[in-house]
Amino acid sequence: MPATTPPATSTATAPVLLTSTASGVCTITLNRPDRLNAVNSDLAVALPAALREAAGDDTVRVVVITGAGRGFCAGLDLKEPAGIPATSVAERLDPNMWVGRWARAVTECDKPVIAAVNGVAAGAGLALALACDIRLLAASARLAPGYMRIGLSPDAGMSWFLPRLAGMGRAMELLLTARELDAAEAQAMGLASMVVPDESLVEQVSELAARLAASSPIALALTKRAVIQGMSATLEQQLAREVEFVRVCAASEEFAEGLRNFLESR
C-alpha cells in the first residue's frame, strides 16, 4: 500500500496529482477524473516535478504513471479556465514546451517508467504514454491522437515517439486522420507492451514493477540511457557507449552478487 501521498499544487480541493511509494515503486496518479485527467496548468507543472523527485530518490527504482477514474489522460484541457479566449490557445501550448516538459521528464528519469493505461489516452496524454519505457494497456483502453480534430499539430513529443514506435507510415496516417485505436490494434502496432483484462491491470503492473525493482538500479539506469541515447548515435558511438556502461555495471556490487548467484545456481 502507499507509503506517502503528498499533494501536488491544485486550485481545486483535491490535488491534481497523487504520489505513493512502496517497495521501491513510485506510483504517480493523474488525479482529475472528472475531466478524464486532462492537462491543466497545475497538472502540467506537477507531473514533471513529481518525476524529477522520483528520479532523485534513491529509494525509488521504478516509476508507474496512471490515471484516476476511467481515463489515463485526455490531453490538453481546452475548457480550463472557463471562457479562455481562442487567441490564448497558442499561449497555452507554451513557448517553454508546456506539456512537452512531460516527455523530457520521463526520458531524463533514469528509473524505468511504466505507463498503466487504464482508459482513454488522447493527444498529450497519448504522447505521455508513448514517452514511457513500457506500456501496459487495459483491454478497454483507447488511444486517440486527436490533434487534427481541433486543428492542432502534435505536441508533447508525439511526432518524435510515434514514428519510432509504429513506423513513419502508420504514424503519418494516425496523426493526419486522428482516428482512434483500440488496445488490440495498438499492441499490433507496437504501441503497447502488453494488453490485459481491465480487472488485471493493477496486478499485472504491480508484478512487472516489482520485477524491475528487484534488478540492479545501475544496470536499469544505464540500459535506459543506452537505448535513448542510441537513437541519435552512430554505430561506433554506440559501441563505445556500451563498453563504457558495461564497465560501470561490472564494478557494481549488484553485478558481483548476480554473478555469484548465477555460478552457484549452475
C-alpha positions, 0 to 999 in steps of 0.5 A, a space after each residue: 500500500 502507499 507509503 506517502 501521498 503528498 499533494 501536488 499544487 491544485 486550485 481545486 480541493 483535491 490535488 491534481 496529482 497523487 504520489 505513493 511509494 512502496 517497495 521501491 515503486 513510485 506510483 504517480 496518479 493523474 488525479 482529475 477524473 472528472 475531466 478524464 485527467 486532462 492537462 491543466 496548468 497545475 497538472 502540467 507543472 506537477 507531473 514533471 516535478 513529481 518525476 524529477 523527485 522520483 528520479 532523485 530518490 534513491 529509494 525509488 527504482 521504478 516509476 508507474 504513471 496512471 490515471 484516476 477514474 476511467 481515463 489515463 489522460 485526455 490531453 490538453 484541457 481546452 475548457 480550463 479556465 472557463 471562457 479562455 479566449 481562442 487567441 490564448 490557445 497558442 499561449 497555452 501550448 507554451 513557448 517553454 514546451 508546456 506539456 512537452 516538459 512531460 516527455 523530457 521528464 520521463 526520458 531524463 528519469 533514469 528509473 524505468 517508467 511504466 505507463 498503466 493505461 487504464 482508459 482513454 489516452 488522447 493527444 498529450 496524454 497519448 504522447 505521455 504514454 508513448 514517452 514511457 519505457 513500457 506500456 501496459 494497456 487495459 483491454 478497454 483502453 483507447 488511444 486517440 491522437 486527436 490533434 487534427 480534430 481541433 486543428 492542432 499539430 502534435 505536441 508533447 513529443 508525439 511526432 518524435 515517439 510515434 514514428 519510432 514506435 509504429 513506423 513513419 507510415 502508420 504514424 503519418 496516417 494516425 496523426 493526419 486522420 486522428 482516428 482512434 485505436 483500440 488496445 488490440 490494434 495498438 499492441 499490433 502496432 507496437 504501441 503497447 507492451 502488453 494488453 490485459 483484462 481491465 480487472 488485471 491491470 493493477 496486478 499485472 503492473 504491480 508484478 512487472 514493477 516489482 520485477 524491475 525493482 528487484 534488478 540492479 538500479 545501475 544496470 536499469 539506469 544505464 540500459 535506459 540511457 543506452 537505448 535513448 541515447 542510441 537513437 541519435 548515435 552512430 554505430 561506433 558511438 554506440 559501441 563505445 557507449 556500451 563498453 563504457 556502461 558495461 564497465 560501470 555495471 561490472 564494478 557494481 556490487 549488484 553485478 558481483 552478487 548476480 554473478 555469484 548467484 548465477 555460478 552457484 545456481 549452475 
